[in-house]
Amino acid sequence: MYPPRSGSRQGKKRSSRRRRRRAWAWINVALLLMITAALAYLFMDDRAQRSAAPPPAASAAASSPEADAGAAPDAVATPEAEVTATPQPSTPEPAQAETPAAQATPEPTAEATATPVPSEQAAASETPPVAQATPATAGNPGGLVSGLPENNTGKTVKLSFAGDIIFSGKAGALLEQKGYDYSYSALDGMFKKDDLTVVNLETPITTRGVGAKNKQFVFKGPPKALDALKAAGIDAVNLANNHTLDQGEEGLLDTLKHLNDRGIPHVGAGKNSQEAYSAQYFERKGIKIALLGFTRVMPVIEWKAETGKPGLASVYDSAEALKAIAAAKQKADLVVVVVHWGRERMEQYDKTQQGLGRSFIDAGADLVMGGHPHVLQGIEPYKGKWIAYSTGNFIFTRGSVPATWETAVFQAECSKQGQCSLTLKPMDAELAQPVPMNEADGQLLLHRMQSISSGLIRVRNDGTVVQAVK
């Protein structure tokens, strides 16, 4: 027998209701996913925008904890505390209004909010954020391939770049025992075999000064450390970083004097803004090289050099730096920029770094070498030039974060036309001493450098970096 028609109709209605309920359920799920994605995008975009803000005023002078840094005796905390601290953004952002003894608290997922300094707000327009690590063809407008042409027959110069150097904390204590030449004893005279070697001097060189207040890690290095540095073949230092004024303006002026007394050129800081933003020039094998240094990491805005005021060459607003690069390009065959930027212990460079690095090349730089994160970061080819985002540590303390134990010397061979090859020399960053890696560990580091460069480069077994042209 057939069921009554009314029962059939009721079954169809129930089935129809079930289908409608399922459809509404899927629609609700889709809407929730879309709302979640939109909120996540807005949160990430807000973080990116806030990371471009300028540093705070002097009253909020707390510095972000740095990976593996060794503190001077007058530091607030011990060096061991730094290696376990949560990474902080490169641009600290407490409010501009003066509040006594304000100190930033590390947060794993959020950055401090800020009221931008009005005179610095142009920074966003000077270095517009761009998408991070795009494919090679998009990251190299104009189709130019970075590197020396294979048929190059002209003269070239070899340049070496190494990471952060300090003479404080455990590193300083060890060097007092072993002598300051201990730091270079495993390098086999590497820096004497090239034409120009540049490092980032991450500490004031002084026996005086007053330690920066409300700053967690305050460094100081003895003048005698510079004698071993020069004897090792290091030709110039960058001072544009977040520790150069750890001992105040007195410590900065002492640093300049001790470097000048030993004939060690320096960039990125000076007695006034004109000196801080000026290039140093070197003549090697008939090729004129201009070197400039800048920082986008300062605890407080007062560290910036001004007319008649000692300080650093800041690129929170990059207008003055871009002008200096363009002026140097008019006088030199090869323009090199060393820059302090990025986030500590983050292997991926961010949009602010990328936008700023590209703007340097657009202004006339031929090579950009970055530092501050205390770990190695990727390499990007751009318009036939190289941007190396972080060279890591070099002569430093050694803590509990394995990524900070690995570093490299970045060697560039450059022509008079501003074309450069790039080669990596893997190193172990031991306590106060860089040591060349063994073959197996070196190959692992080279492969990792290729992987964190987002497919933009290939690194050959000998450390040679080539653009991954698609």
VONU-106364 format. One line per 4 residues: number of its first residue (from 1); their letters; for each residue x negated, y negated, z of C-alpha. Coordinates in steps of 0.5 Angstrom, whole numbers, plus 2048, in hexadecimal, padded with zeros to 3 digits. Last residue first. Example, Ala and Ser with C-alpha at 12.3 -4.5 7.8 and 13.67 -1.06 7.14 Angstrom:
REM residues 2
2	SA	7E5 802 80E | 7E7 809 810;
END
This chain:
REM residues 470
470	KVAQ	783 7BE 7E6 | 77D 7BB 7E8 | 77A 7BE 7EF | 775 7B8 7F0;
466	VVTG	76E 7BB 7F2 | 76B 7BB 7F8 | 764 7BF 7F9 | 763 7C2 7FF;
462	DNRV	75E 7C8 7FC | 764 7CD 7FC | 768 7C8 7F8 | 76E 7C4 7FB;
458	RILG	774 7C2 7F7 | 778 7BC 7F7 | 77F 7B9 7F7 | 782 7C0 7FA;
454	SSIS	785 7BD 800 | 77E 7BA 803 | 77F 7BF 809 | 77E 7C5 805;
450	QMRH	777 7C3 802 | 774 7C1 808 | 776 7C7 80B | 773 7CB 806;
446	LLLQ	76C 7C7 807 | 76D 7C8 80E | 76E 7D0 80D | 768 7D0 809;
442	GDAE	763 7CC 80E | 765 7D1 813 | 763 7D7 80F | 75C 7D3 80D;
438	NMPV	75A 7D1 813 | 75C 7CA 815 | 757 7C4 816 | 756 7C1 81D;
434	PQAL	759 7BB 81F | 756 7B9 826 | 759 7B5 82C | 75D 7BB 82E;
430	EADM	75E 7C0 828 | 761 7BD 822 | 760 7C3 81D | 75F 7C0 816;
426	PKLT	761 7C2 80F | 75D 7BE 80A | 763 7BB 805 | 761 7B8 7FE;
422	LSCQ	764 7B3 7FA | 763 7B0 7F3 | 763 7A8 7F2 | 765 7A4 7ED;
418	GQKS	763 79C 7EE | 760 79B 7E7 | 759 79A 7EA | 75A 7A2 7EC;
414	CEAQ	75C 7A5 7F2 | 75A 7AC 7F6 | 75E 7AC 7FC | 75D 7B0 802;
410	FVAT	762 7B2 808 | 75E 7B5 80E | 763 7B9 811 | 767 7BB 817;
406	EWTA	76A 7C0 81C | 76A 7C0 823 | 770 7BC 823 | 775 7C1 820;
402	PVSG	773 7C5 826 | 776 7C1 82B | 773 7C3 832 | 76E 7BD 833;
398	RTFI	767 7BC 830 | 764 7B5 831 | 762 7B1 82A | 75D 7B0 825;
394	FNGT	760 7B2 81F | 768 7B1 820 | 76D 7B2 81A | 76B 7AF 813;
390	SYAI	773 7AD 812 | 777 7AB 80C | 772 7AC 806 | 775 7A7 800;
386	WKGK	771 7A9 7FA | 771 7A5 7F3 | 773 7A6 7EC | 77A 7A3 7ED;
382	YPEI	77B 7A6 7F4 | 778 7AD 7F6 | 77B 7AF 7FD | 777 7B2 802;
378	GQLV	77A 7B6 808 | 778 7B5 810 | 773 7B7 814 | 774 7B6 81C;
374	HPHG	772 7B0 821 | 778 7AC 81E | 774 7A6 81D | 770 7A6 817;
370	GMVL	771 7A4 80F | 76D 7A4 809 | 76F 7A0 803 | 76B 7A0 7FD;
366	DAGA	76B 79B 7F6 | 76F 796 7FA | 771 790 7F5 | 778 78E 7F8;
362	DIFS	77C 794 7F5 | 777 798 7F8 | 778 795 7FF | 780 795 7FE;
358	RGLG	77F 79C 7FD | 77C 79D 804 | 782 799 807 | 787 79C 804;
354	QQTK	784 7A3 805 | 783 7A1 80D | 78A 79E 80E | 78D 7A5 80B;
350	DYQE	789 7A9 80F | 783 7AE 80F | 784 7B5 811 | 77F 7B8 816;
346	MRER	782 7B4 81C | 77D 7B4 822 | 77E 7AD 823 | 782 7A9 81E;
342	GWHV	780 7A5 818 | 77B 79F 817 | 774 79D 818 | 771 79B 811;
338	VVVV	76B 79B 80D | 76B 798 806 | 766 799 801 | 765 794 7FB;
334	LDAK	760 796 7F5 | 75D 792 7F0 | 75D 78C 7F4 | 75E 784 7F4;
330	QKAA	765 783 7F1 | 768 78A 7F5 | 766 786 7FB | 76B 781 7FA;
326	AIAK	770 786 7F9 | 76F 78A 7FF | 76F 783 803 | 775 781 800;
322	LAEA	778 788 802 | 776 787 809 | 779 781 80A | 780 783 807;
318	SDYV	780 789 80B | 784 787 811 | 783 78D 816 | 77D 78D 812;
314	SALG	778 78A 818 | 771 788 817 | 76F 788 81F | 76D 783 824;
310	PKGT	769 77D 825 | 76D 776 825 | 76B 770 822 | 770 771 81C;
306	EAKW	773 778 81E | 771 77F 81F | 777 784 821 | 776 786 828;
302	EIVP	77B 782 82B | 780 786 827 | 780 78C 82D | 77E 793 82D;
298	MVRT	77B 793 826 | 77C 798 820 | 77D 795 819 | 775 794 818;
294	FGLL	771 791 813 | 76A 792 810 | 766 790 80A | 760 792 806;
290	AIKI	75E 790 7FF | 759 794 7FB | 755 791 7F6 | 752 796 7F1;
286	GKRE	74A 795 7EE | 748 79B 7F2 | 74B 799 7F9 | 74D 791 7FA;
282	FYQA	751 791 801 | 756 78B 802 | 75A 78B 809 | 761 788 808;
278	SYAE	764 783 80C | 76B 784 810 | 768 783 817 | 763 77D 815;
274	QSNK	769 779 812 | 76D 77B 818 | 768 779 81D | 763 77B 821;
270	GAGV	763 782 81D | 767 789 81C | 768 78D 817 | 761 78E 814;
266	HPIG	75A 78F 816 | 753 78F 814 | 74E 792 818 | 747 78E 818;
262	RDNL	746 790 820 | 747 789 822 | 74D 788 81E | 750 78F 821;
258	HKLT	74E 78C 828 | 751 785 827 | 758 788 824 | 759 78D 82A;
254	DLLG	757 787 82F | 75C 783 82C | 761 788 82C | 760 78A 833;
250	EEGQ	761 782 835 | 767 782 831 | 76A 787 836 | 767 78E 838;
246	DLTH	76C 792 834 | 76B 78E 82F | 768 793 82A | 76D 798 82C;
242	NNAL	773 798 827 | 76F 797 821 | 76C 793 81C | 765 794 81E;
238	NVAD	762 797 818 | 75B 799 818 | 755 799 813 | 74F 79C 810;
234	IGAA	74F 7A3 814 | 748 7A6 813 | 747 7AA 819 | 742 7A4 81C;
230	KLAD	748 79F 81B | 74C 7A3 820 | 746 7A5 824 | 745 79E 826;
226	LAKP	74C 79C 826 | 74D 7A1 82D | 748 79C 830 | 74D 796 830;
222	PGKF	751 79B 835 | 759 79C 834 | 75F 79A 837 | 766 79D 837;
218	VFQK	76D 79C 83A | 772 7A1 83A | 779 79F 83D | 77A 798 83B;
214	NKAG	77D 794 840 | 778 78F 841 | 772 78F 83C | 76B 790 840;
210	VGRT	767 78A 841 | 761 789 83D | 759 78B 83F | 754 790 83D;
206	TIPT	757 790 835 | 758 794 82F | 760 794 82E | 763 79B 82C;
202	ELNV	766 79F 826 | 760 79D 821 | 763 7A0 81B | 75D 7A3 816;
198	VTLD	75A 7A1 810 | 754 7A4 80C | 751 7A1 806 | 74C 7A3 801;
194	DKKF	74C 7AB 803 | 746 7AF 805 | 745 7AB 80C | 74C 7AD 80E;
190	MGDL	74B 7B4 80D | 745 7B4 811 | 746 7BC 813 | 74C 7BB 816;
186	ASYS	74B 7BF 81D | 747 7B9 821 | 74C 7B4 81F | 750 7B3 826;
182	YDYG	749 7B5 82A | 746 7AF 828 | 74A 7AC 82D | 745 7AF 833;
178	KQEL	747 7B6 836 | 749 7B3 83D | 74C 7AD 83B | 74F 7B0 835;
174	LAGA	753 7B5 839 | 756 7AF 83E | 758 7AB 838 | 75C 7B1 835;
170	KGSF	75F 7B3 83B | 762 7AC 83C | 75F 7A6 837 | 75A 7A6 831;
166	IIDG	75F 7A6 82C | 75F 7A7 824 | 765 7A8 820 | 765 7AB 819;
162	AFSL	760 7AC 813 | 75F 7A9 80D | 759 7AA 808 | 757 7A7 801;
158	KVTK	753 7A9 7FB | 752 7A4 7F6 | 752 7A5 7EE | 74E 7A3 7E8;
154	GTNN	751 7A4 7E2 | 752 7AB 7DE | 759 7AD 7DF | 75B 7B3 7DB;
150	EPLG	760 7B6 7E0 | 763 7AF 7E2 | 763 7AE 7E9 | 769 7AF 7ED;
146	SVLG	770 7AD 7ED | 774 7AE 7E7 | 778 7A8 7E4 | 77F 7AA 7E2;
142	GPNG	781 7A3 7E2 | 785 7A4 7E9 | 781 7A9 7ED | 786 7AB 7F3;
138	ATAP	78B 7AD 7EE | 787 7B2 7EA | 784 7B5 7F0 | 78A 7B6 7F4;
134	TAQA	78D 7B2 7F9 | 789 7B1 800 | 78E 7AD 804 | 793 7A9 801;
130	VPPT	791 7A2 801 | 792 79C 806 | 790 795 804 | 78A 792 806;
126	ESAA	78A 78B 805 | 791 78A 806 | 791 78E 80D | 78B 78A 80F;
122	AQES	78F 783 80E | 792 784 815 | 78B 782 818 | 78C 77B 819;
118	PVPT	793 77D 81D | 790 782 822 | 795 788 821 | 799 789 827;
114	ATAE	798 790 829 | 79A 797 82A | 796 79D 82D | 796 7A3 829;
110	ATPE	79A 7A9 829 | 799 7B1 829 | 793 7B3 82D | 793 7AC 832;
106	PTAQ	78D 7AA 835 | 78E 7A4 83A | 78C 79D 838 | 789 799 83E;
102	AAPT	78C 792 840 | 787 78E 845 | 78B 788 845 | 790 786 840;
98	EAQA	78F 781 83A | 794 781 835 | 792 785 82E | 795 78B 830;
94	PEPT	791 792 830 | 790 795 829 | 789 799 829 | 787 799 822;
90	SPQP	783 7A0 820 | 789 7A4 823 | 787 7A8 82A | 785 7AF 82A;
86	TATV	787 7B3 831 | 782 7B3 836 | 77E 7BA 837 | 777 7B8 834;
82	EAEP	778 7B1 837 | 778 7B3 83F | 771 7B7 83E | 76E 7B0 83D;
78	TAVA	770 7AD 844 | 775 7A8 845 | 775 7A0 846 | 76E 79F 843;
74	DPAA	769 79B 847 | 764 7A1 846 | 765 7A1 83F | 76A 7A6 83C;
70	GADA	768 7AC 837 | 76D 7AD 832 | 76F 7B4 830 | 776 7B2 82D;
66	EPSS	778 7AA 82E | 77D 7A8 833 | 780 7A2 830 | 77E 79C 833;
62	AAAS	782 798 838 | 781 790 837 | 788 78E 838 | 786 787 83B;
58	AAPP	782 785 835 | 787 785 830 | 789 78B 82C | 787 78E 826;
54	PAAS	78A 78D 81F | 790 791 81D | 78F 796 817 | 791 79C 81B;
50	RQAR	798 799 81D | 79A 79A 815 | 797 7A1 815 | 79B 7A3 81C;
46	DDMF	7A1 7A0 819 | 7A1 7A4 813 | 7A0 7AA 817 | 7A6 7A8 81B;
42	LYAL	7AA 7A6 815 | 7A9 7AD 811 | 7AA 7B1 817 | 7B1 7AD 818;
38	AATI	7B3 7AF 810 | 7B1 7B6 811 | 7B5 7B7 817 | 7BB 7B3 814;
34	MLLL	7BA 7B8 80D | 7BA 7BE 812 | 7C0 7BC 815 | 7C4 7BB 80F;
30	AVNI	7C2 7C1 80C | 7C4 7C5 812 | 7CB 7C1 812 | 7CC 7C3 80B;
26	WAWA	7CA 7CA 80C | 7CF 7CA 812 | 7D5 7C7 80E | 7D4 7CC 808;
22	RRRR	7D4 7D2 80E | 7DB 7CF 811 | 7DE 7CE 80A | 7DC 7D5 808;
18	RRSS	7DF 7D8 80E | 7E5 7D3 80D | 7E6 7D6 806 | 7E5 7DD 809;
14	RKKG	7EB 7DC 80E | 7EF 7D9 809 | 7EE 7DF 804 | 7F0 7E4 80A;
10	QRSG	7F6 7E0 80C | 7F8 7E0 804 | 7F7 7E8 804 | 7FC 7E8 80B;
6	SRPP	801 7E4 808 | 801 7E8 801 | 803 7EF 805 | 7FD 7F4 805;
2	YM	7FE 7F9 7FF | 800 800 800;
END
